[in-house]
Structure formats: structure tokens, C-alpha cells
Amino acid sequence: MGIFTRFRDIISSNINAMLERAEDPEKLLRLMIQEMEETLVELKASCAGAMATAVKVRREWEELEARVGGWGEKAALAVDKGYEDLAREALLEKRRLVAKAETLDRELRKNEDIVEGYKADIDTLEEKLVTAKEKQRQLIQRHIRAKGRTRAGRNMRRADSHTAMIRFEEFEQRIDRMEAEADLSGPWPNRERRDTGAEPFTLEEKFDKLATDEDIERELEALRSRKAATSGPEQPE
């Protein structure tokens, strides 16, 4: 089923209003243009048929006009020769042809009006078709621009995300360098001070050293006890 039910629907249609109500304007325009082009072909074919009919009727009318003139001349000749009865018959034939020519003249005018009507409809439809195609071109351009903006937006977001990650990594590397520099700048445990008897230990290290000393002392005491047990009591001299 077509978008338009009659040619006049196309002519009286408000393309903008139809597009505003359409769920898919591009598809609607495509269908409208297709139907307009098909209707235009039909109109031109009908116009061509009407023009051919008009040409045929005009030819018949011109032939009758010539015959009417001929019978008029014959009637005048018959009168000049004294043949009034013959002149009367010529005038009757002339009148019959005049009546037929008048009928053809009316038919010719009617056909010419039809042709002019078709031409006007064709002009109007062609204007509508130009408008619809321009709308289609604008919609296509808008669609292309919208897709381009969407693609550019995605690229920008992707680029922004990528840039942010690079900046984050640079910042992280900077922190790593700062931490490494801090480690390199000290303070370092001073072994020379330990060797010279200076106090390099922290409080926690001091307690750890005390615990270690106690363990060593216990191990030494255990060693002494085992030695004493194996040696036995000393014999008096």
C-alpha cells in the first residue's frame, strides 16, 4: 500500500509534517520519492496520450474546416450557374460538416485543457520531487555528520582515556623515582661506627640484641654443664 492514495494527496502533502511524525524519516523519504517518481511516469504517459488524442482531433477538425469551405464554394458555384437545388444540397452538406466540426472543436478544447492540466500537475509534482530529494540530501548529510561526530566523540574519549593512563603511568614512575632517590639518600646503617664502638642501634635493635645475648648465654651455660658432667669430680692429689 502506497504512502499516497491519490495524486492529489502528493500535491497537498506537507512533507515536513510527515517527516516529523515518521519513526524513520530516511525510509519514509525513500518511499515518498519512489512513489512520486512512479506517479510522475504515469502522469507523463497520460499527458502524452492526451496530447496524441488532441493532435488527432485537431487534424480531423482542420480537415472538416477545409471541407466546409469547399462545400461553401460549391454552393456559390451552383448559384452562379443557376442550379439552386444543387446549391441547396451543397449548403446542407456544409451545415452538417459545420456541426461536426463544432463538436470536434469542443472535443479539441477539452483535450487541450486536459493536456494543460497534466502539464501543470507534472510541474507541481516535479517541484515536490525536487523538494523531497533535497530533504533526502539534507537528512543524509545530517546522518553522515552525526555519525562523524559520534565517531569523533568515541575517538576523543578513547584518546582521553589513553592519555589519562599515560599520565598516570608517568606519575607512578615519578613516584617510583622519588622513592628510589630517597632510599639512596640514606640513612644507611654505619658499620664503621659499630666496629668502633659507637652506638648505631635503634631501640628495637637494642632489645633484639639483648634477646640474642640471653640465648647465647644460655647455650654457653648448657655447654659448661655438659662439660662438667663428662669430666666428673676432680680427684684429690
VEXDREN-2710 file (C-alpha; in Angstrom, 1 decimal):
% VEXDREN-2710
k/r/px/py/pz
1/MET/0.0/0.0/0.0
2/GLY/1.4/3.3/-1.1
3/ILE/2.1/6.3/1.1
4/PHE/-0.2/8.4/-1.1
5/THR/-3.7/7.1/-2.2
6/ARG/-4.1/9.7/-5.0
7/PHE/-2.1/12.1/-7.0
8/ARG/-3.7/15.0/-5.1
9/ASP/-2.5/13.5/-1.8
10/ILE/1.0/14.0/-3.1
11/ILE/0.4/17.6/-4.2
12/SER/-1.4/18.6/-1.0
13/SER/1.0/16.7/1.3
14/ASN/3.1/18.5/3.9
15/ILE/6.5/16.7/3.6
16/ASN/7.9/18.4/6.8
17/ALA/4.9/17.3/8.9
18/MET/5.1/13.8/7.6
19/LEU/8.8/13.6/8.4
20/GLU/8.2/14.9/11.9
21/ARG/5.7/12.1/12.6
22/ALA/7.8/9.4/11.0
23/GLU/9.8/6.9/13.1
24/ASP/12.3/6.5/10.2
25/PRO/12.4/9.7/8.2
26/GLU/15.0/8.5/5.8
27/LYS/13.0/5.4/4.9
28/LEU/9.8/7.4/4.6
29/LEU/11.5/9.9/2.2
30/ARG/12.8/7.0/0.1
31/LEU/9.3/5.6/-0.3
32/MET/7.9/9.0/-1.0
33/ILE/10.4/9.7/-3.7
34/GLN/9.8/6.3/-5.2
35/GLU/6.1/6.8/-5.3
36/MET/6.4/10.4/-6.7
37/GLU/8.7/9.1/-9.5
38/GLU/6.3/6.3/-10.3
39/THR/3.3/8.8/-10.3
40/LEU/5.3/11.2/-12.5
41/VAL/5.9/8.5/-15.0
42/GLU/2.2/7.7/-15.1
43/LEU/1.3/11.4/-15.4
44/LYS/3.7/11.9/-18.3
45/ALA/2.3/8.8/-20.0
46/SER/-1.2/10.1/-19.6
47/CYS/-0.2/13.5/-20.8
48/ALA/1.4/12.0/-23.8
49/GLY/-1.8/10.1/-24.6
50/ALA/-3.9/13.2/-24.2
51/MET/-1.6/15.2/-26.5
52/ALA/-1.8/12.4/-29.1
53/THR/-5.6/12.5/-28.9
54/ALA/-5.6/16.3/-29.2
55/VAL/-3.4/16.1/-32.3
56/LYS/-5.7/13.6/-33.9
57/VAL/-8.8/15.6/-33.1
58/ARG/-7.2/18.8/-34.4
59/ARG/-6.2/17.1/-37.7
60/GLU/-9.8/15.9/-38.1
61/TRP/-11.2/19.4/-37.3
62/GLU/-8.8/21.0/-39.8
63/GLU/-9.9/18.6/-42.5
64/LEU/-13.6/19.3/-41.7
65/GLU/-12.9/23.0/-41.9
66/ALA/-11.4/22.6/-45.3
67/ARG/-14.4/20.5/-46.5
68/VAL/-16.8/23.1/-45.0
69/GLY/-15.0/25.8/-47.1
70/GLY/-15.1/23.5/-50.2
71/TRP/-18.9/23.0/-49.9
72/GLY/-19.4/26.7/-49.5
73/GLU/-17.5/27.3/-52.7
74/LYS/-19.6/24.6/-54.5
75/ALA/-22.8/26.2/-53.3
76/ALA/-21.7/29.6/-54.7
77/LEU/-20.7/28.0/-58.0
78/ALA/-24.1/26.2/-58.3
79/VAL/-25.9/29.5/-57.7
80/ASP/-23.8/31.3/-60.3
81/LYS/-24.7/28.5/-62.8
82/GLY/-28.4/28.7/-61.9
83/TYR/-28.5/25.4/-60.1
84/GLU/-30.3/26.4/-56.9
85/ASP/-31.4/22.9/-56.0
86/LEU/-27.8/21.8/-56.2
87/ALA/-26.6/24.8/-54.3
88/ARG/-29.2/24.0/-51.6
89/GLU/-27.8/20.4/-51.3
90/ALA/-24.3/21.8/-51.0
91/LEU/-25.3/24.1/-48.2
92/LEU/-27.0/21.3/-46.4
93/GLU/-23.7/19.2/-46.6
94/LYS/-21.8/22.3/-45.5
95/ARG/-24.1/22.7/-42.4
96/ARG/-23.7/19.0/-41.5
97/LEU/-19.9/19.4/-41.6
98/VAL/-20.0/22.6/-39.6
99/ALA/-22.0/20.9/-36.9
100/LYS/-19.5/18.0/-36.8
101/ALA/-16.6/20.5/-36.9
102/GLU/-18.1/22.3/-33.9
103/THR/-18.3/19.0/-32.0
104/LEU/-14.7/18.3/-32.8
105/ASP/-13.7/21.8/-31.8
106/ARG/-15.3/21.3/-28.4
107/GLU/-13.5/17.9/-28.1
108/LEU/-10.3/19.5/-29.1
109/ARG/-10.6/22.3/-26.5
110/LYS/-11.4/19.7/-23.9
111/ASN/-8.3/17.6/-24.8
112/GLU/-6.1/20.7/-24.8
113/ASP/-7.4/21.6/-21.3
114/ILE/-6.6/18.0/-20.2
115/VAL/-3.1/18.3/-21.6
116/GLU/-2.6/21.7/-19.8
117/GLY/-3.9/20.1/-16.6
118/TYR/-1.4/17.2/-16.9
119/LYS/1.4/19.7/-17.6
120/ALA/0.6/21.7/-14.6
121/ASP/0.4/18.6/-12.4
122/ILE/3.7/17.4/-13.8
123/ASP/5.3/20.7/-13.0
124/THR/3.9/20.7/-9.5
125/LEU/4.9/17.1/-8.9
126/GLU/8.4/17.7/-10.2
127/GLU/8.7/20.6/-7.7
128/LYS/7.5/18.3/-4.9
129/LEU/10.0/15.7/-6.1
130/VAL/12.9/18.3/-6.1
131/THR/11.8/19.3/-2.5
132/ALA/11.7/15.7/-1.4
133/LYS/15.1/14.9/-2.9
134/GLU/16.6/18.0/-1.2
135/LYS/15.1/16.9/2.1
136/GLN/16.7/13.5/1.5
137/ARG/20.0/15.0/0.7
138/GLN/19.9/17.1/3.9
139/LEU/18.9/14.1/6.0
140/ILE/21.7/12.0/4.5
141/GLN/24.2/14.9/5.2
142/ARG/22.9/15.2/8.8
143/HIS/23.2/11.5/9.3
144/ILE/26.7/11.5/8.0
145/ARG/27.7/14.4/10.2
146/ALA/26.0/12.8/13.2
147/LYS/27.9/9.6/12.6
148/GLY/31.1/11.6/12.2
149/ARG/30.5/13.4/15.5
150/THR/29.7/10.2/17.2
151/ARG/32.9/8.5/15.9
152/ALA/34.9/11.6/16.7
153/GLY/33.5/11.6/20.3
154/ARG/34.4/7.9/20.7
155/ASN/37.9/8.6/19.4
156/MET/38.2/11.6/21.8
157/ARG/37.0/9.6/24.7
158/ARG/39.4/6.8/23.8
159/ALA/42.2/9.3/23.3
160/ASP/41.4/11.0/26.6
161/SER/41.4/7.6/28.4
162/HIS/44.7/6.6/26.8
163/THR/46.2/10.0/27.7
164/ALA/45.0/9.7/31.2
165/MET/46.6/6.2/31.6
166/ILE/49.9/7.6/30.2
167/ARG/49.8/10.4/32.6
168/PHE/49.0/8.0/35.5
169/GLU/51.9/5.8/34.5
170/GLU/54.2/8.8/34.2
171/PHE/53.1/10.0/37.7
172/GLU/53.6/6.4/39.1
173/GLN/57.1/6.3/37.5
174/ARG/57.9/9.7/39.0
175/ILE/56.9/8.4/42.5
176/ASP/59.0/5.3/42.0
177/ARG/62.0/7.5/41.1
178/MET/61.4/9.7/44.1
179/GLU/61.2/6.6/46.4
180/ALA/64.4/5.3/44.9
181/GLU/66.2/8.6/45.4
182/ALA/65.0/8.7/49.0
183/ASP/66.4/5.2/49.5
184/LEU/69.7/6.2/48.0
185/SER/70.0/9.3/50.1
186/GLY/70.0/7.3/53.4
187/PRO/70.2/7.0/56.4
188/TRP/72.4/3.9/56.0
189/PRO/73.5/1.5/58.9
190/ASN/77.0/2.7/59.9
191/ARG/79.1/-0.4/60.2
192/GLU/82.2/1.6/61.0
193/ARG/80.6/3.1/64.0
194/ARG/79.6/-0.3/65.1
195/ASP/83.2/-1.5/64.7
196/THR/84.5/1.5/66.6
197/GLY/82.1/1.0/69.5
198/ALA/79.8/3.9/68.6
199/GLU/76.1/3.4/69.1
200/PRO/74.4/2.9/65.8
201/PHE/71.5/0.8/67.0
202/THR/67.9/1.8/67.3
203/LEU/65.8/1.0/70.4
204/GLU/64.2/-2.0/68.7
205/GLU/67.7/-3.3/67.6
206/LYS/68.9/-2.9/71.2
207/PHE/66.1/-5.2/72.5
208/ASP/66.7/-7.7/69.8
209/LYS/70.4/-7.7/70.8
210/LEU/69.5/-8.3/74.4
211/ALA/67.4/-11.3/73.5
212/THR/70.2/-12.7/71.3
213/ASP/72.7/-12.2/74.2
214/GLU/70.5/-14.1/76.6
215/ASP/70.1/-17.0/74.1
216/ILE/73.9/-17.2/73.7
217/GLU/74.4/-17.1/77.4
218/ARG/72.0/-20.0/77.9
219/GLU/73.7/-22.0/75.2
220/LEU/77.1/-21.3/76.9
221/GLU/75.8/-22.4/80.2
222/ALA/74.4/-25.6/78.7
223/LEU/77.8/-26.3/77.2
224/ARG/79.6/-25.8/80.5
225/SER/77.1/-28.1/82.3
226/ARG/77.7/-30.9/79.7
227/LYS/81.5/-30.5/80.0
228/ALA/81.3/-30.7/83.8
229/ALA/79.2/-33.8/83.7
230/THR/81.5/-35.6/81.4
231/SER/84.6/-34.6/83.2
232/GLY/83.4/-35.8/86.7
233/PRO/84.6/-34.6/90.0
234/GLU/88.2/-33.7/90.3
235/GLN/90.3/-36.4/92.3
236/PRO/92.3/-35.1/95.3
237/GLU/96.1/-35.4/95.0
END
